[in-house]
Amino acid sequence: MLLPTDIDKTPSVELLINFWAERYTVDVSSLSKNPRFYGELMKAASPEARALTAAKLLKTVLYRTSNQASIQAKSLYEYIPDVIDSYSEQRITQFACQVYQKLLEVYQQQSGIVVTPTVRHMITGVTEQVSLSLSAIPNIERLVNQIEQLLLKYQEQYVMARDQRLLGFLTTLFNFTNQLLINQLTSAETVLLCPYFKFVEEYVSVPWLRVCTAAAKHQLNSPALTLVEQMFPMASEISSTVYCRLLQLLPNHRSNRGGLGDPDVAHSCLRDLDMFQAYLWLSVLEESLRSVEQELVPLCVMVMPNVGVKWEMTDKWKRELVNEIESRVQPEHKLLLQSYIQGMEQAFLAVRKHLGYQDDIIEVLSDLGQNLTVHAHSQNPYNHFFTP
């Protein structure tokens, strides 16, 4: 769920915002071996070239691409005809175009490229330069300010008023649109623009910004912040590790979108694994499981079965993810983490227990002293949440 967020620039918040921004850097280590491409990249990053790239997408591609992506997304989500009419579909597609217009405006405000060495400190104490990173989005807070109000307006008009599942539809719409737009770009343009496309897709599905702002209540070196500080930069690596393990464990798994090994399915799976991690760290920093109980669990109940992902699959990769996280946490943080892991497990276990029954009421246990009730088969289950 998107929530209006005021960024309180405490040292703790700035620390996590820097980690968040690093998610949208690009490894360009190969540039040292390909000076010709480096020249193409420098040329594409000039103000004039950025303007030409934006014009190419806006004038000849964007609206047609968004319509095509909408058709693809509707075919994936079996429930969409029940919760969206053709007029609303057109409005949502127009809204997506507005978001991309904002993205391209911010993209044109940048100039040149910033490449910095990324250094990893090895266990032995020896430092080793492992890559060169391009900061494609040098000011992530400016980008947030440009698109946040647009996305909150969408949530207010379509999600809260009609059906929370439309947020999943929007995520998929951005995913398909991103792929179609990338096909129109040169290699150099792709390097520069892909981080913006990744940002907008994650922004509507993964609460990284809320994780950052939740750090405001914690001092540097506090146990909760230290835990998240350790784990946040590992999110993508953890997701990749878990995904590769799932490929071995479930080689024949298929959803509406294809097999687990298909590139498109891999992309969505990695994003969802990141989403689970973000909600876990949000709970740790908020010192509450409210966001897991009232957002993550209902979203899985409402969306996953409708795209052909069986509950057993969700449960399997959730357990594999938990095992991977626990294997990486420092011993002094395991006790703190365990209470939130157990709370998340309890919420999902309650749902799994009830999914085997015909009754459509799923009661999710809450640490807040009051249970959360989800009407899993209701046409508008979001309207049936009972919150403290």
C-alpha positions as CSV (number, residue, x, y, z in Angstrom):
1,M,0.0,0.0,0.0
2,L,1.2,3.5,-0.8
3,L,1.1,6.0,2.1
4,P,1.9,9.7,2.1
5,T,5.4,9.9,3.5
6,D,7.2,12.9,4.9
7,I,11.0,12.3,4.9
8,D,12.5,13.4,8.2
9,K,16.2,13.7,7.4
10,T,17.7,12.2,10.5
11,P,21.0,10.4,10.3
12,S,19.2,7.1,10.5
13,V,16.9,7.9,7.7
14,E,19.7,9.2,5.5
15,L,21.6,6.0,6.0
16,L,18.8,3.9,4.7
17,I,18.0,6.3,1.8
18,N,21.5,5.8,0.6
19,F,21.0,2.1,0.6
20,W,17.7,2.5,-1.2
21,A,19.4,4.7,-3.9
22,E,22.0,2.0,-4.4
23,R,19.3,-0.3,-5.7
24,Y,19.2,1.8,-8.8
25,T,22.8,1.9,-9.6
26,V,24.2,0.1,-12.7
27,D,27.3,-2.1,-12.7
28,V,29.4,-0.6,-15.6
29,S,32.7,-2.4,-14.8
30,S,32.8,-3.6,-18.4
31,L,33.2,0.0,-19.6
32,S,37.0,-0.2,-19.0
33,K,37.1,-2.9,-21.6
34,N,34.8,-1.2,-24.1
35,P,35.8,2.5,-24.6
36,R,33.5,2.8,-27.6
37,F,30.4,2.0,-25.5
38,Y,31.6,4.4,-22.9
39,G,31.6,7.1,-25.5
40,E,28.1,6.2,-26.6
41,L,27.0,6.3,-22.9
42,M,28.5,9.8,-22.4
43,K,26.8,11.0,-25.6
44,A,23.4,9.6,-24.5
45,A,23.7,11.2,-21.1
46,S,24.1,14.7,-22.5
47,P,21.1,17.1,-22.0
48,E,20.4,17.2,-25.7
49,A,20.4,13.4,-26.0
50,R,18.2,12.9,-23.0
51,A,15.7,15.3,-24.5
52,L,15.7,13.3,-27.7
53,T,15.2,10.0,-25.9
54,A,12.3,11.4,-23.9
55,A,10.7,12.9,-27.0
56,K,11.1,9.5,-28.8
57,L,9.2,7.7,-26.1
58,L,6.6,10.4,-25.4
59,K,5.6,11.2,-29.0
60,T,5.7,7.9,-30.8
61,V,5.7,5.1,-28.3
62,L,4.4,5.7,-24.8
63,Y,0.6,5.8,-25.2
64,R,0.5,2.9,-27.7
65,T,2.8,0.9,-25.5
66,S,0.8,1.5,-22.3
67,N,-2.4,0.3,-24.1
68,Q,-0.6,-2.8,-25.3
69,A,0.7,-3.5,-21.7
70,S,-2.8,-3.0,-20.3
71,I,-4.1,-5.7,-22.6
72,Q,-1.3,-8.1,-21.5
73,A,-1.9,-7.3,-17.9
74,K,-5.7,-8.0,-18.2
75,S,-5.0,-11.3,-19.8
76,L,-2.8,-12.3,-16.8
77,Y,-5.2,-11.2,-14.1
78,E,-8.3,-13.4,-14.3
79,Y,-10.3,-11.2,-11.9
80,I,-9.8,-7.9,-13.7
81,P,-13.1,-8.1,-15.7
82,D,-14.9,-8.3,-12.4
83,V,-13.4,-5.2,-10.9
84,I,-12.6,-2.8,-13.8
85,D,-14.7,-1.6,-16.7
86,S,-13.4,-0.3,-20.0
87,Y,-13.7,3.3,-19.0
88,S,-11.6,2.7,-15.8
89,E,-9.1,0.7,-17.8
90,Q,-8.6,3.7,-20.1
91,R,-8.2,6.1,-17.2
92,I,-5.7,3.8,-15.5
93,T,-3.7,3.6,-18.7
94,Q,-3.7,7.4,-19.1
95,F,-2.6,7.6,-15.4
96,A,0.3,5.3,-16.2
97,C,1.3,7.6,-19.1
98,Q,1.3,10.5,-16.7
99,V,3.7,8.7,-14.4
100,Y,6.1,8.0,-17.2
101,Q,5.9,11.6,-18.4
102,K,7.0,12.6,-14.9
103,L,9.8,10.1,-14.9
104,L,11.1,11.4,-18.2
105,E,10.9,15.0,-17.0
106,V,13.2,14.1,-14.1
107,Y,15.4,12.1,-16.4
108,Q,16.0,15.1,-18.5
109,Q,17.0,17.2,-15.5
110,Q,20.1,15.0,-15.1
111,S,23.2,15.6,-17.1
112,G,26.3,13.5,-17.6
113,I,27.1,10.4,-15.6
114,V,28.6,9.6,-12.2
115,V,30.7,6.4,-12.0
116,T,32.2,5.4,-8.7
117,P,34.2,2.3,-7.6
118,T,32.3,-0.1,-5.3
119,V,34.7,-1.6,-2.7
120,R,33.9,-4.7,-0.6
121,H,35.6,-5.2,2.7
122,M,36.6,-8.9,2.9
123,I,36.6,-10.9,6.1
124,T,40.4,-10.9,6.1
125,G,40.4,-7.2,6.3
126,V,41.8,-6.8,2.8
127,T,39.8,-4.5,0.5
128,E,39.1,-5.5,-3.0
129,Q,37.6,-3.3,-5.8
130,V,34.8,-5.4,-7.3
131,S,32.9,-3.1,-9.6
132,L,32.2,0.3,-11.1
133,S,28.7,1.7,-10.4
134,L,26.8,4.3,-12.3
135,S,24.4,6.4,-10.3
136,A,21.6,6.7,-12.8
137,I,19.3,8.4,-10.2
138,P,21.6,10.7,-8.3
139,N,18.8,12.3,-6.3
140,I,16.1,9.7,-5.4
141,E,14.2,12.1,-3.1
142,R,13.6,14.5,-5.9
143,L,12.1,11.7,-8.0
144,V,9.9,10.7,-5.0
145,N,8.6,14.2,-4.7
146,Q,7.8,14.3,-8.5
147,I,5.7,11.1,-8.6
148,E,4.4,10.5,-5.1
149,Q,1.3,12.7,-5.4
150,L,0.3,11.1,-8.7
151,L,0.5,7.6,-7.2
152,L,-1.3,8.5,-4.1
153,K,-4.1,10.0,-6.2
154,Y,-4.4,6.7,-8.1
155,Q,-4.6,4.8,-4.9
156,E,-7.3,7.1,-3.6
157,Q,-9.4,7.0,-6.8
158,Y,-9.1,3.4,-7.8
159,V,-7.6,1.2,-5.1
160,M,-9.2,2.4,-1.9
161,A,-12.5,3.2,-3.6
162,R,-12.8,0.0,-5.6
163,D,-10.5,-2.9,-5.0
164,Q,-7.0,-3.3,-3.5
165,R,-6.2,-5.8,-6.2
166,L,-5.9,-3.0,-8.7
167,L,-2.6,-2.1,-7.1
168,G,-1.3,-5.5,-8.2
169,F,-2.7,-4.7,-11.7
170,L,-0.9,-1.4,-11.7
171,T,2.4,-3.1,-10.7
172,T,2.0,-5.6,-13.6
173,L,1.0,-2.7,-16.0
174,F,4.3,-0.9,-15.2
175,N,6.2,-4.2,-15.5
176,F,4.9,-4.8,-19.0
177,T,5.2,-1.2,-20.1
178,N,8.8,-1.1,-18.9
179,Q,9.6,-4.1,-21.1
180,L,8.0,-2.7,-24.2
181,L,9.6,0.7,-23.7
182,I,13.1,-0.9,-23.3
183,N,12.7,-2.5,-26.7
184,Q,12.6,1.0,-28.2
185,L,15.9,2.1,-26.6
186,T,19.5,1.9,-27.7
187,S,21.9,0.0,-25.4
188,A,23.2,3.3,-23.9
189,E,19.7,4.6,-23.3
190,T,18.8,1.4,-21.6
191,V,21.6,1.7,-19.1
192,L,20.5,5.2,-18.3
193,L,16.7,4.7,-18.2
194,C,16.2,1.2,-16.8
195,P,16.9,2.3,-13.2
196,Y,13.9,4.8,-13.5
197,F,11.7,2.1,-14.8
198,K,12.7,-0.3,-12.0
199,F,12.1,2.5,-9.5
200,V,8.5,3.1,-10.5
201,E,7.6,-0.6,-10.6
202,E,9.1,-1.1,-7.1
203,Y,7.6,2.1,-5.7
204,V,4.1,0.9,-6.1
205,S,4.8,-2.6,-4.7
206,V,7.8,-2.6,-2.4
207,P,7.7,-0.2,0.6
208,W,11.3,0.8,0.6
209,L,10.6,4.4,1.2
210,R,8.5,3.5,4.3
211,V,11.4,1.4,5.6
212,C,13.7,4.4,5.3
213,T,11.3,6.8,7.0
214,A,10.5,4.3,9.8
215,A,14.2,4.6,10.8
216,A,13.5,8.1,12.1
217,K,12.5,6.7,15.5
218,H,15.8,4.9,15.9
219,Q,19.2,6.1,16.9
220,L,22.3,5.1,15.0
221,N,23.6,1.8,16.4
222,S,20.3,0.9,17.9
223,P,19.6,-2.9,17.7
224,A,16.7,-2.6,15.2
225,L,18.5,-0.1,12.9
226,T,21.7,-2.1,13.0
227,L,19.9,-5.2,11.9
228,V,18.2,-3.4,9.0
229,E,21.5,-1.6,8.1
230,Q,23.1,-5.0,7.8
231,M,20.3,-6.7,5.8
232,F,19.0,-3.9,3.5
233,P,22.0,-3.9,1.1
234,M,21.7,-7.7,0.8
235,A,18.1,-7.7,-0.4
236,S,18.8,-8.4,-4.0
237,E,21.4,-11.0,-3.3
238,I,19.1,-12.8,-0.9
239,S,16.3,-12.8,-3.4
240,S,18.5,-14.1,-6.2
241,T,19.8,-16.9,-3.9
242,V,16.3,-17.9,-2.9
243,Y,15.1,-17.8,-6.5
244,C,17.9,-20.1,-7.7
245,R,17.0,-22.5,-4.9
246,L,13.4,-22.5,-5.9
247,L,14.3,-23.3,-9.4
248,Q,16.0,-26.5,-8.1
249,L,13.2,-27.4,-5.7
250,L,10.3,-26.6,-8.1
251,P,11.5,-27.0,-11.7
252,N,8.0,-27.8,-13.0
253,H,6.1,-24.9,-11.3
254,R,4.0,-22.8,-13.6
255,S,1.8,-19.8,-13.1
256,N,-0.4,-17.9,-15.6
257,R,2.7,-16.1,-16.9
258,G,4.8,-19.2,-17.5
259,G,7.4,-21.4,-15.9
260,L,9.5,-20.4,-13.0
261,G,12.5,-20.2,-15.2
262,D,11.0,-17.8,-17.7
263,P,12.7,-14.4,-17.6
264,D,9.4,-12.6,-17.0
265,V,8.4,-14.9,-14.2
266,A,11.9,-14.6,-12.7
267,H,11.6,-10.8,-12.7
268,S,8.3,-10.9,-10.9
269,C,9.5,-13.5,-8.4
270,L,12.6,-11.5,-7.5
271,R,10.5,-8.4,-7.0
272,D,8.1,-10.2,-4.7
273,L,11.0,-11.7,-2.7
274,D,12.3,-8.1,-2.3
275,M,8.8,-7.0,-1.2
276,F,8.6,-9.6,1.5
277,Q,12.0,-8.5,2.9
278,A,10.9,-4.9,2.8
279,Y,7.8,-5.6,4.8
280,L,9.8,-7.6,7.3
281,W,12.3,-4.7,7.9
282,L,9.4,-2.2,8.0
283,S,7.9,-4.3,10.8
284,V,11.2,-4.3,12.7
285,L,11.6,-0.6,12.5
286,E,7.9,0.2,13.2
287,E,8.0,-2.4,16.1
288,S,4.7,-3.7,14.8
289,L,3.4,-6.4,12.5
290,R,0.5,-4.2,11.4
291,S,1.8,-3.7,7.9
292,V,2.3,-7.5,7.4
293,E,-1.1,-8.3,8.7
294,Q,-3.1,-5.6,7.0
295,E,-1.2,-5.3,3.7
296,L,1.1,-8.1,2.8
297,V,-1.0,-11.1,3.9
298,P,-4.3,-9.8,2.3
299,L,-2.4,-8.9,-0.9
300,C,-1.1,-12.4,-1.2
301,V,-4.6,-13.8,-0.5
302,M,-6.2,-11.6,-3.1
303,V,-3.6,-11.5,-5.9
304,M,-1.5,-14.7,-5.9
305,P,-4.3,-17.3,-6.6
306,N,-5.7,-15.1,-9.4
307,V,-2.4,-15.2,-11.4
308,G,-2.1,-19.0,-11.0
309,V,0.3,-19.0,-8.0
310,K,-0.8,-21.8,-5.7
311,W,-0.7,-21.1,-2.0
312,E,1.8,-23.9,-1.5
313,M,4.2,-22.0,-3.7
314,T,3.9,-18.8,-1.8
315,D,4.4,-20.7,1.5
316,K,7.4,-22.6,0.1
317,W,9.3,-19.5,-1.1
318,K,8.4,-17.6,2.0
319,R,10.0,-20.4,4.1
320,E,13.1,-20.5,1.9
321,L,13.4,-16.7,2.2
322,V,13.2,-16.8,6.0
323,N,15.8,-19.6,6.1
324,E,18.2,-17.5,3.9
325,I,17.7,-14.3,6.0
326,E,18.3,-16.2,9.3
327,S,21.5,-17.7,7.9
328,R,22.9,-14.2,7.2
329,V,21.9,-12.4,10.4
330,Q,24.5,-11.7,13.0
331,P,24.1,-13.9,16.2
332,E,23.4,-10.8,18.4
333,H,20.4,-9.9,16.2
334,K,18.7,-13.3,15.9
335,L,16.5,-12.9,19.0
336,L,15.2,-9.6,17.8
337,L,14.5,-10.9,14.4
338,Q,12.9,-14.1,15.6
339,S,9.8,-12.4,17.1
340,Y,9.0,-10.7,13.8
341,I,9.7,-13.9,11.8
342,Q,7.4,-15.8,14.1
343,G,4.7,-13.1,13.8
344,M,4.9,-13.2,10.0
345,E,4.8,-17.0,10.0
346,Q,1.7,-17.0,12.3
347,A,-0.2,-14.6,10.0
348,F,0.5,-16.7,6.9
349,L,-0.1,-20.0,8.8
350,A,-3.5,-18.8,9.9
351,V,-4.4,-18.0,6.3
352,R,-3.1,-21.4,5.0
353,K,-5.1,-23.2,7.7
354,H,-8.3,-21.6,6.6
355,L,-7.8,-21.9,2.8
356,G,-8.8,-25.5,2.9
357,Y,-12.3,-24.6,3.9
358,Q,-15.2,-23.5,1.7
359,D,-16.0,-20.6,4.0
360,D,-14.6,-17.4,2.6
361,I,-13.8,-15.8,5.9
362,I,-10.1,-15.9,6.7
363,E,-9.2,-14.7,10.2
364,V,-5.6,-13.5,10.5
365,L,-4.2,-13.5,14.0
366,S,-2.8,-10.1,15.0
367,D,-0.3,-9.1,17.7
368,L,-2.3,-5.9,18.1
369,G,-4.9,-7.6,20.3
370,Q,-7.6,-7.8,17.6
371,N,-7.9,-10.2,14.7
372,L,-7.9,-9.2,11.0
373,T,-10.7,-10.7,9.0
374,V,-10.4,-11.1,5.2
375,H,-13.2,-12.1,2.9
376,A,-11.0,-13.9,0.5
377,H,-13.6,-14.4,-2.2
378,S,-15.4,-11.2,-1.9
379,Q,-15.4,-8.9,-5.0
380,N,-14.1,-6.1,-2.8
381,P,-12.2,-7.8,0.1
382,Y,-10.3,-4.6,1.0
383,N,-13.6,-3.2,2.3
384,H,-13.9,-6.0,4.8
385,F,-10.7,-5.5,6.8
386,F,-11.4,-4.9,10.5
387,T,-8.5,-2.9,11.9
388,P,-7.8,-1.8,15.5
